[in-house]
Amino acid sequence: MKQTVEYLVKALVDSPDDVQVDEIPGEEATTYEVRVAADDLGKVIGKQGRIANALRTIVKAVAMKDKRKVYVEIVA
């Protein structure tokens, strides 16, 4: 799952080398913290958060196959 998040985010940004995805396992859900370069933050969030919401939707759909809960947080 971490590779999926990383792949999607790297496709969106200008500096793919600066993308860092941290996986934080929890009891009920797994959280993925995405860190990008300051210049690319707007590209990952998008207008009114639309790209971020689309990213979350895709990751949740993939996680549903394994019956898992996931959260994606974009950290500045």
mmCIF file as gemmi writes it, N, C-alpha and C atoms, coordinates in Angstrom:
data_model
loop_
_atom_site.group_PDB
_atom_site.id
_atom_site.type_symbol
_atom_site.label_atom_id
_atom_site.label_alt_id
_atom_site.label_comp_id
_atom_site.label_asym_id
_atom_site.label_entity_id
_atom_site.label_seq_id
_atom_site.pdbx_PDB_ins_code
_atom_site.Cartn_x
_atom_site.Cartn_y
_atom_site.Cartn_z
_atom_site.occupancy
_atom_site.B_iso_or_equiv
_atom_site.pdbx_formal_charge
_atom_site.auth_seq_id
_atom_site.auth_asym_id
_atom_site.pdbx_PDB_model_num
ATOM 1 N N . MET Axp A 1 ? 0.827 -1.186 0 1 0 ? 1 A 1
ATOM 2 C CA . MET Axp A 1 ? 0 0 0 1 0 ? 1 A 1
ATOM 3 C C . MET Axp A 1 ? 0.876 1.257 0 1 0 ? 1 A 1
ATOM 4 N N . LYS Axp A 2 ? 1.95 1.209 0.768 1 0 ? 2 A 1
ATOM 5 C CA . LYS Axp A 2 ? 2.847 2.364 0.842 1 0 ? 2 A 1
ATOM 6 C C . LYS Axp A 2 ? 3.409 2.696 -0.537 1 0 ? 2 A 1
ATOM 7 N N . GLN Axp A 3 ? 3.733 1.667 -1.314 1 0 ? 3 A 1
ATOM 8 C CA . GLN Axp A 3 ? 4.27 1.887 -2.651 1 0 ? 3 A 1
ATOM 9 C C . GLN Axp A 3 ? 3.232 2.541 -3.555 1 0 ? 3 A 1
ATOM 10 N N . THR Axp A 4 ? 1.978 2.186 -3.381 1 0 ? 4 A 1
ATOM 11 C CA . THR Axp A 4 ? 0.904 2.78 -4.175 1 0 ? 4 A 1
ATOM 12 C C . THR Axp A 4 ? 0.786 4.267 -3.894 1 0 ? 4 A 1
ATOM 13 N N . VAL Axp A 5 ? 0.793 4.639 -2.622 1 0 ? 5 A 1
ATOM 14 C CA . VAL Axp A 5 ? 0.701 6.046 -2.24 1 0 ? 5 A 1
ATOM 15 C C . VAL Axp A 5 ? 1.901 6.803 -2.788 1 0 ? 5 A 1
ATOM 16 N N . GLU Axp A 6 ? 3.074 6.226 -2.628 1 0 ? 6 A 1
ATOM 17 C CA . GLU Axp A 6 ? 4.291 6.877 -3.091 1 0 ? 6 A 1
ATOM 18 C C . GLU Axp A 6 ? 4.28 7.058 -4.606 1 0 ? 6 A 1
ATOM 19 N N . TYR Axp A 7 ? 3.844 6.062 -5.327 1 0 ? 7 A 1
ATOM 20 C CA . TYR Axp A 7 ? 3.773 6.131 -6.79 1 0 ? 7 A 1
ATOM 21 C C . TYR Axp A 7 ? 2.827 7.242 -7.245 1 0 ? 7 A 1
ATOM 22 N N . LEU Axp A 8 ? 1.654 7.308 -6.63 1 0 ? 8 A 1
ATOM 23 C CA . LEU Axp A 8 ? 0.674 8.313 -7.017 1 0 ? 8 A 1
ATOM 24 C C . LEU Axp A 8 ? 1.171 9.727 -6.733 1 0 ? 8 A 1
ATOM 25 N N . VAL Axp A 9 ? 1.78 9.93 -5.581 1 0 ? 9 A 1
ATOM 26 C CA . VAL Axp A 9 ? 2.253 11.263 -5.216 1 0 ? 9 A 1
ATOM 27 C C . VAL Axp A 9 ? 3.429 11.681 -6.093 1 0 ? 9 A 1
ATOM 28 N N . LYS Axp A 10 ? 4.335 10.756 -6.369 1 0 ? 10 A 1
ATOM 29 C CA . LYS Axp A 10 ? 5.482 11.095 -7.216 1 0 ? 10 A 1
ATOM 30 C C . LYS Axp A 10 ? 5.057 11.49 -8.621 1 0 ? 10 A 1
ATOM 31 N N . ALA Axp A 11 ? 3.947 10.956 -9.084 1 0 ? 11 A 1
ATOM 32 C CA . ALA Axp A 11 ? 3.451 11.305 -10.41 1 0 ? 11 A 1
ATOM 33 C C . ALA Axp A 11 ? 2.895 12.731 -10.446 1 0 ? 11 A 1
ATOM 34 N N . LEU Axp A 12 ? 2.537 13.271 -9.293 1 0 ? 12 A 1
ATOM 35 C CA . LEU Axp A 12 ? 1.933 14.592 -9.232 1 0 ? 12 A 1
ATOM 36 C C . LEU Axp A 12 ? 2.937 15.732 -9.091 1 0 ? 12 A 1
ATOM 37 N N . VAL Axp A 13 ? 4.098 15.475 -8.512 1 0 ? 13 A 1
ATOM 38 C CA . VAL Axp A 13 ? 5.009 16.548 -8.116 1 0 ? 13 A 1
ATOM 39 C C . VAL Axp A 13 ? 6.128 16.758 -9.13 1 0 ? 13 A 1
ATOM 40 N N . ASP Axp A 14 ? 6.802 17.919 -9.003 1 0 ? 14 A 1
ATOM 41 C CA . ASP Axp A 14 ? 7.951 18.226 -9.847 1 0 ? 14 A 1
ATOM 42 C C . ASP Axp A 14 ? 9.245 17.637 -9.278 1 0 ? 14 A 1
ATOM 43 N N . SER Axp A 15 ? 9.293 17.447 -7.956 1 0 ? 15 A 1
ATOM 44 C CA . SER Axp A 15 ? 10.487 16.918 -7.295 1 0 ? 15 A 1
ATOM 45 C C . SER Axp A 15 ? 10.169 15.558 -6.661 1 0 ? 15 A 1
ATOM 46 N N . PRO Axp A 16 ? 10.135 14.501 -7.455 1 0 ? 16 A 1
ATOM 47 C CA . PRO Axp A 16 ? 9.765 13.197 -6.895 1 0 ? 16 A 1
ATOM 48 C C . PRO Axp A 16 ? 10.78 12.652 -5.889 1 0 ? 16 A 1
ATOM 49 N N . ASP Axp A 17 ? 12.023 13.162 -5.926 1 0 ? 17 A 1
ATOM 50 C CA . ASP Axp A 17 ? 13.028 12.685 -4.975 1 0 ? 17 A 1
ATOM 51 C C . ASP Axp A 17 ? 12.741 13.17 -3.557 1 0 ? 17 A 1
ATOM 52 N N . ASP Axp A 18 ? 11.969 14.247 -3.421 1 0 ? 18 A 1
ATOM 53 C CA . ASP Axp A 18 ? 11.661 14.813 -2.106 1 0 ? 18 A 1
ATOM 54 C C . ASP Axp A 18 ? 10.426 14.195 -1.465 1 0 ? 18 A 1
ATOM 55 N N . VAL Axp A 19 ? 9.774 13.272 -2.139 1 0 ? 19 A 1
ATOM 56 C CA . VAL Axp A 19 ? 8.568 12.643 -1.605 1 0 ? 19 A 1
ATOM 57 C C . VAL Axp A 19 ? 8.954 11.61 -0.555 1 0 ? 19 A 1
ATOM 58 N N . GLN Axp A 20 ? 8.302 11.712 0.6 1 0 ? 20 A 1
ATOM 59 C CA . GLN Axp A 20 ? 8.54 10.754 1.685 1 0 ? 20 A 1
ATOM 60 C C . GLN Axp A 20 ? 7.192 10.299 2.22 1 0 ? 20 A 1
ATOM 61 N N . VAL Axp A 21 ? 6.977 9.01 2.287 1 0 ? 21 A 1
ATOM 62 C CA . VAL Axp A 21 ? 5.737 8.442 2.791 1 0 ? 21 A 1
ATOM 63 C C . VAL Axp A 21 ? 6.066 7.593 4.012 1 0 ? 21 A 1
ATOM 64 N N . ASP Axp A 22 ? 5.466 7.943 5.141 1 0 ? 22 A 1
ATOM 65 C CA . ASP Axp A 22 ? 5.665 7.189 6.372 1 0 ? 22 A 1
ATOM 66 C C . ASP Axp A 22 ? 4.396 6.416 6.698 1 0 ? 22 A 1
ATOM 67 N N . GLU Axp A 23 ? 4.552 5.145 7.018 1 0 ? 23 A 1
ATOM 68 C CA . GLU Axp A 23 ? 3.426 4.278 7.368 1 0 ? 23 A 1
ATOM 69 C C . GLU Axp A 23 ? 3.354 4.16 8.886 1 0 ? 23 A 1
ATOM 70 N N . ILE Axp A 24 ? 2.214 4.54 9.445 1 0 ? 24 A 1
ATOM 71 C CA . ILE Axp A 24 ? 2.012 4.477 10.887 1 0 ? 24 A 1
ATOM 72 C C . ILE Axp A 24 ? 0.879 3.496 11.154 1 0 ? 24 A 1
ATOM 73 N N . PRO Axp A 25 ? 1.224 2.273 11.559 1 0 ? 25 A 1
ATOM 74 C CA . PRO Axp A 25 ? 0.174 1.283 11.82 1 0 ? 25 A 1
ATOM 75 C C . PRO Axp A 25 ? -0.555 1.584 13.129 1 0 ? 25 A 1
ATOM 76 N N . GLY Axp A 26 ? -1.846 1.34 13.126 1 0 ? 26 A 1
ATOM 77 C CA . GLY Axp A 26 ? -2.661 1.5 14.316 1 0 ? 26 A 1
ATOM 78 C C . GLY Axp A 26 ? -3.467 0.243 14.55 1 0 ? 26 A 1
ATOM 79 N N . GLU Axp A 27 ? -4.257 0.254 15.618 1 0 ? 27 A 1
ATOM 80 C CA . GLU Axp A 27 ? -5.061 -0.928 15.926 1 0 ? 27 A 1
ATOM 81 C C . GLU Axp A 27 ? -6.17 -1.138 14.901 1 0 ? 27 A 1
ATOM 82 N N . GLU Axp A 28 ? -6.85 -0.055 14.542 1 0 ? 28 A 1
ATOM 83 C CA . GLU Axp A 28 ? -7.977 -0.174 13.625 1 0 ? 28 A 1
ATOM 84 C C . GLU Axp A 28 ? -7.644 0.268 12.205 1 0 ? 28 A 1
ATOM 85 N N . ALA Axp A 29 ? -6.692 1.17 12.066 1 0 ? 29 A 1
ATOM 86 C CA . ALA Axp A 29 ? -6.401 1.721 10.743 1 0 ? 29 A 1
ATOM 87 C C . ALA Axp A 29 ? -4.913 2.03 10.616 1 0 ? 29 A 1
ATOM 88 N N . THR Axp A 30 ? -4.478 2.147 9.371 1 0 ? 30 A 1
ATOM 89 C CA . THR Axp A 30 ? -3.104 2.529 9.075 1 0 ? 30 A 1
ATOM 90 C C . THR Axp A 30 ? -3.119 3.934 8.505 1 0 ? 30 A 1
ATOM 91 N N . THR Axp A 31 ? -2.215 4.77 8.983 1 0 ? 31 A 1
ATOM 92 C CA . THR Axp A 31 ? -2.123 6.138 8.506 1 0 ? 31 A 1
ATOM 93 C C . THR Axp A 31 ? -0.854 6.295 7.679 1 0 ? 31 A 1
ATOM 94 N N . TYR Axp A 32 ? -0.986 6.953 6.541 1 0 ? 32 A 1
ATOM 95 C CA . TYR Axp A 32 ? 0.154 7.243 5.686 1 0 ? 32 A 1
ATOM 96 C C . TYR Axp A 32 ? 0.366 8.748 5.693 1 0 ? 32 A 1
ATOM 97 N N . GLU Axp A 33 ? 1.534 9.167 6.178 1 0 ? 33 A 1
ATOM 98 C CA . GLU Axp A 33 ? 1.885 10.585 6.19 1 0 ? 33 A 1
ATOM 99 C C . GLU Axp A 33 ? 2.74 10.871 4.966 1 0 ? 33 A 1
ATOM 100 N N . VAL Axp A 34 ? 2.29 11.811 4.165 1 0 ? 34 A 1
ATOM 101 C CA . VAL Axp A 34 ? 2.979 12.159 2.932 1 0 ? 34 A 1
ATOM 102 C C . VAL Axp A 34 ? 3.672 13.5 3.125 1 0 ? 34 A 1
ATOM 103 N N . ARG Axp A 35 ? 4.977 13.524 2.847 1 0 ? 35 A 1
ATOM 104 C CA . ARG Axp A 35 ? 5.739 14.763 2.923 1 0 ? 35 A 1
ATOM 105 C C . ARG Axp A 35 ? 6.31 15.039 1.535 1 0 ? 35 A 1
ATOM 106 N N . VAL Axp A 36 ? 6.152 16.287 1.08 1 0 ? 36 A 1
ATOM 107 C CA . VAL Axp A 36 ? 6.672 16.7 -0.224 1 0 ? 36 A 1
ATOM 108 C C . VAL Axp A 36 ? 7.419 18.019 -0.052 1 0 ? 36 A 1
ATOM 109 N N . ALA Axp A 37 ? 8.105 18.444 -1.099 1 0 ? 37 A 1
ATOM 110 C CA . ALA Axp A 37 ? 8.787 19.731 -1.075 1 0 ? 37 A 1
ATOM 111 C C . ALA Axp A 37 ? 7.748 20.852 -0.942 1 0 ? 37 A 1
ATOM 112 N N . ALA Axp A 38 ? 8.174 21.958 -0.367 1 0 ? 38 A 1
ATOM 113 C CA . ALA Axp A 38 ? 7.247 23.075 -0.129 1 0 ? 38 A 1
ATOM 114 C C . ALA Axp A 38 ? 6.629 23.593 -1.424 1 0 ? 38 A 1
ATOM 115 N N . ASP Axp A 39 ? 7.384 23.563 -2.494 1 0 ? 39 A 1
ATOM 116 C CA . ASP Axp A 39 ? 6.868 24.038 -3.789 1 0 ? 39 A 1
ATOM 117 C C . ASP Axp A 39 ? 5.796 23.117 -4.358 1 0 ? 39 A 1
ATOM 118 N N . ASP Axp A 40 ? 5.835 21.844 -3.99 1 0 ? 40 A 1
ATOM 119 C CA . ASP Axp A 40 ? 4.899 20.862 -4.534 1 0 ? 40 A 1
ATOM 120 C C . ASP Axp A 40 ? 3.662 20.65 -3.665 1 0 ? 40 A 1
ATOM 121 N N . LEU Axp A 41 ? 3.6 21.297 -2.53 1 0 ? 41 A 1
ATOM 122 C CA . LEU Axp A 41 ? 2.494 21.075 -1.607 1 0 ? 41 A 1
ATOM 123 C C . LEU Axp A 41 ? 1.15 21.412 -2.249 1 0 ? 41 A 1
ATOM 124 N N . GLY Axp A 42 ? 1.087 22.506 -2.971 1 0 ? 42 A 1
ATOM 125 C CA . GLY Axp A 42 ? -0.152 22.903 -3.638 1 0 ? 42 A 1
ATOM 126 C C . GLY Axp A 42 ? -0.583 21.93 -4.713 1 0 ? 42 A 1
ATOM 127 N N . LYS Axp A 43 ? 0.378 21.301 -5.373 1 0 ? 43 A 1
ATOM 128 C CA . LYS Axp A 43 ? 0.048 20.333 -6.423 1 0 ? 43 A 1
ATOM 129 C C . LYS Axp A 43 ? -0.557 19.062 -5.844 1 0 ? 43 A 1
ATOM 130 N N . VAL Axp A 44 ? -0.113 18.689 -4.653 1 0 ? 44 A 1
ATOM 131 C CA . VAL Axp A 44 ? -0.636 17.477 -4.026 1 0 ? 44 A 1
ATOM 132 C C . VAL Axp A 44 ? -2.011 17.735 -3.415 1 0 ? 44 A 1
ATOM 133 N N . ILE Axp A 45 ? -2.215 18.934 -2.882 1 0 ? 45 A 1
ATOM 134 C CA . ILE Axp A 45 ? -3.507 19.263 -2.277 1 0 ? 45 A 1
ATOM 135 C C . ILE Axp A 45 ? -4.53 19.626 -3.346 1 0 ? 45 A 1
ATOM 136 N N . GLY Axp A 46 ? -4.146 20.449 -4.305 1 0 ? 46 A 1
ATOM 137 C CA . GLY Axp A 46 ? -5.049 20.84 -5.376 1 0 ? 46 A 1
ATOM 138 C C . GLY Axp A 46 ? -6.026 21.912 -4.939 1 0 ? 46 A 1
ATOM 139 N N . LYS Axp A 47 ? -6.774 22.425 -5.897 1 0 ? 47 A 1
ATOM 140 C CA . LYS Axp A 47 ? -7.771 23.458 -5.6 1 0 ? 47 A 1
ATOM 141 C C . LYS Axp A 47 ? -8.866 22.877 -4.729 1 0 ? 47 A 1
ATOM 142 N N . GLN Axp A 48 ? -9.096 23.521 -3.613 1 0 ? 48 A 1
ATOM 143 C CA . GLN Axp A 48 ? -10.11 23.117 -2.633 1 0 ? 48 A 1
ATOM 144 C C . GLN Axp A 48 ? -9.923 21.672 -2.169 1 0 ? 48 A 1
ATOM 145 N N . GLY Axp A 49 ? -8.682 21.179 -2.253 1 0 ? 49 A 1
ATOM 146 C CA . GLY Axp A 49 ? -8.383 19.842 -1.757 1 0 ? 49 A 1
ATOM 147 C C . GLY Axp A 49 ? -8.86 18.712 -2.64 1 0 ? 49 A 1
ATOM 148 N N . ARG Axp A 50 ? -9.151 19.008 -3.879 1 0 ? 50 A 1
ATOM 149 C CA . ARG Axp A 50 ? -9.716 17.975 -4.755 1 0 ? 50 A 1
ATOM 150 C C . ARG Axp A 50 ? -8.733 16.854 -5.074 1 0 ? 50 A 1
ATOM 151 N N . ILE Axp A 51 ? -7.485 17.197 -5.316 1 0 ? 51 A 1
ATOM 152 C CA . ILE Axp A 51 ? -6.503 16.154 -5.626 1 0 ? 51 A 1
ATOM 153 C C . ILE Axp A 51 ? -6.234 15.307 -4.391 1 0 ? 51 A 1
ATOM 154 N N . ALA Axp A 52 ? -6.139 15.951 -3.233 1 0 ? 52 A 1
ATOM 155 C CA . ALA Axp A 52 ? -5.925 15.206 -1.986 1 0 ? 52 A 1
ATOM 156 C C . ALA Axp A 52 ? -7.088 14.26 -1.721 1 0 ? 52 A 1
ATOM 157 N N . ASN Axp A 53 ? -8.299 14.719 -1.945 1 0 ? 53 A 1
ATOM 158 C CA . ASN Axp A 53 ? -9.474 13.861 -1.741 1 0 ? 53 A 1
ATOM 159 C C . ASN Axp A 53 ? -9.493 12.707 -2.742 1 0 ? 53 A 1
ATOM 160 N N . ALA Axp A 54 ? -9.09 12.97 -3.98 1 0 ? 54 A 1
ATOM 161 C CA . ALA Axp A 54 ? -9.036 11.904 -4.982 1 0 ? 54 A 1
ATOM 162 C C . ALA Axp A 54 ? -7.984 10.865 -4.6 1 0 ? 54 A 1
ATOM 163 N N . LEU Axp A 55 ? -6.851 11.337 -4.095 1 0 ? 55 A 1
ATOM 164 C CA . LEU Axp A 55 ? -5.801 10.427 -3.644 1 0 ? 55 A 1
ATOM 165 C C . LEU Axp A 55 ? -6.299 9.554 -2.504 1 0 ? 55 A 1
ATOM 166 N N . ARG Axp A 56 ? -7 10.155 -1.559 1 0 ? 56 A 1
ATOM 167 C CA . ARG Axp A 56 ? -7.558 9.395 -0.437 1 0 ? 56 A 1
ATOM 168 C C . ARG Axp A 56 ? -8.578 8.368 -0.917 1 0 ? 56 A 1
ATOM 169 N N . THR Axp A 57 ? -9.395 8.746 -1.88 1 0 ? 57 A 1
ATOM 170 C CA . THR Axp A 57 ? -10.415 7.839 -2.413 1 0 ? 57 A 1
ATOM 171 C C . THR Axp A 57 ? -9.773 6.62 -3.081 1 0 ? 57 A 1
ATOM 172 N N . ILE Axp A 58 ? -8.733 6.852 -3.863 1 0 ? 58 A 1
ATOM 173 C CA . ILE Axp A 58 ? -8.052 5.754 -4.549 1 0 ? 58 A 1
ATOM 174 C C . ILE Axp A 58 ? -7.426 4.799 -3.538 1 0 ? 58 A 1
ATOM 175 N N . VAL Axp A 59 ? -6.748 5.362 -2.54 1 0 ? 59 A 1
ATOM 176 C CA . VAL Axp A 59 ? -6.073 4.525 -1.543 1 0 ? 59 A 1
ATOM 177 C C . VAL Axp A 59 ? -7.091 3.735 -0.727 1 0 ? 59 A 1
ATOM 178 N N . LYS Axp A 60 ? -8.206 4.359 -0.375 1 0 ? 60 A 1
ATOM 179 C CA . LYS Axp A 60 ? -9.243 3.648 0.376 1 0 ? 60 A 1
ATOM 180 C C . LYS Axp A 60 ? -9.86 2.531 -0.459 1 0 ? 60 A 1
ATOM 181 N N . ALA Axp A 61 ? -10.022 2.772 -1.757 1 0 ? 61 A 1
ATOM 182 C CA . ALA Axp A 61 ? -10.589 1.739 -2.627 1 0 ? 61 A 1
ATOM 183 C C . ALA Axp A 61 ? -9.65 0.538 -2.723 1 0 ? 61 A 1
ATOM 184 N N . VAL Axp A 62 ? -8.359 0.788 -2.813 1 0 ? 62 A 1
ATOM 185 C CA . VAL Axp A 62 ? -7.389 -0.303 -2.857 1 0 ? 62 A 1
ATOM 186 C C . VAL Axp A 62 ? -7.381 -1.056 -1.524 1 0 ? 62 A 1
ATOM 187 N N . ALA Axp A 63 ? -7.497 -0.327 -0.432 1 0 ? 63 A 1
ATOM 188 C CA . ALA Axp A 63 ? -7.479 -0.954 0.899 1 0 ? 63 A 1
ATOM 189 C C . ALA Axp A 63 ? -8.724 -1.782 1.162 1 0 ? 63 A 1
ATOM 190 N N . MET Axp A 64 ? -9.824 -1.448 0.519 1 0 ? 64 A 1
ATOM 191 C CA . MET Axp A 64 ? -11.069 -2.196 0.73 1 0 ? 64 A 1
ATOM 192 C C . MET Axp A 64 ? -10.937 -3.644 0.249 1 0 ? 64 A 1
ATOM 193 N N . LYS Axp A 65 ? -10.057 -3.89 -0.71 1 0 ? 65 A 1
ATOM 194 C CA . LYS Axp A 65 ? -9.836 -5.262 -1.161 1 0 ? 65 A 1
ATOM 195 C C . LYS Axp A 65 ? -9.335 -6.134 -0.021 1 0 ? 65 A 1
ATOM 196 N N . ASP Axp A 66 ? -8.508 -5.538 0.844 1 0 ? 66 A 1
ATOM 197 C CA . ASP Axp A 66 ? -7.955 -6.271 1.984 1 0 ? 66 A 1
ATOM 198 C C . ASP Axp A 66 ? -8.764 -6.066 3.253 1 0 ? 66 A 1
ATOM 199 N N . LYS Axp A 67 ? -9.895 -5.384 3.123 1 0 ? 67 A 1
ATOM 200 C CA . LYS Axp A 67 ? -10.765 -5.073 4.267 1 0 ? 67 A 1
ATOM 201 C C . LYS Axp A 67 ? -9.985 -4.355 5.374 1 0 ? 67 A 1
ATOM 202 N N . ARG Axp A 68 ? -9.246 -3.327 4.958 1 0 ? 68 A 1
ATOM 203 C CA . ARG Axp A 68 ? -8.464 -2.524 5.891 1 0 ? 68 A 1
ATOM 204 C C . ARG Axp A 68 ? -8.909 -1.074 5.822 1 0 ? 68 A 1
ATOM 205 N N . LYS Axp A 69 ? -8.686 -0.336 6.914 1 0 ? 69 A 1
ATOM 206 C CA . LYS Axp A 69 ? -8.95 1.092 6.923 1 0 ? 69 A 1
ATOM 207 C C . LYS Axp A 69 ? -7.627 1.819 6.792 1 0 ? 69 A 1
ATOM 208 N N . VAL Axp A 70 ? -7.612 2.829 5.947 1 0 ? 70 A 1
ATOM 209 C CA . VAL Axp A 70 ? -6.41 3.63 5.778 1 0 ? 70 A 1
ATOM 210 C C . VAL Axp A 70 ? -6.775 5.104 5.77 1 0 ? 70 A 1
ATOM 211 N N . TYR Axp A 71 ? -5.826 5.898 6.218 1 0 ? 71 A 1
ATOM 212 C CA . TYR Axp A 71 ? -5.949 7.352 6.169 1 0 ? 71 A 1
ATOM 213 C C . TYR Axp A 71 ? -4.7 7.918 5.514 1 0 ? 71 A 1
ATOM 214 N N . VAL Axp A 72 ? -4.873 8.963 4.729 1 0 ? 72 A 1
ATOM 215 C CA . VAL Axp A 72 ? -3.745 9.641 4.089 1 0 ? 72 A 1
ATOM 216 C C . VAL Axp A 72 ? -3.719 11.067 4.591 1 0 ? 72 A 1
ATOM 217 N N . GLU Axp A 73 ? -2.593 11.45 5.198 1 0 ? 73 A 1
ATOM 218 C CA . GLU Axp A 73 ? -2.427 12.808 5.699 1 0 ? 73 A 1
ATOM 219 C C . GLU Axp A 73 ? -1.277 13.451 4.924 1 0 ? 73 A 1
ATOM 220 N N . ILE Axp A 74 ? -1.498 14.663 4.492 1 0 ? 74 A 1
ATOM 221 C CA . ILE Axp A 74 ? -0.459 15.419 3.805 1 0 ? 74 A 1
ATOM 222 C C . ILE Axp A 74 ? 0.128 16.392 4.829 1 0 ? 74 A 1
ATOM 223 N N . VAL Axp A 75 ? 1.401 16.199 5.126 1 0 ? 75 A 1
ATOM 224 C CA . VAL Axp A 75 ? 2.065 16.965 6.172 1 0 ? 75 A 1
ATOM 225 C C . VAL Axp A 75 ? 3.008 17.971 5.527 1 0 ? 75 A 1
ATOM 226 N N . ALA Axp A 76 ? 2.906 19.206 5.974 1 0 ? 76 A 1
ATOM 227 C CA . ALA Axp A 76 ? 3.772 20.261 5.415 1 0 ? 76 A 1
ATOM 228 C C . ALA Axp A 76 ? 5.15 20.207 6.022 1 0 ? 76 A 1
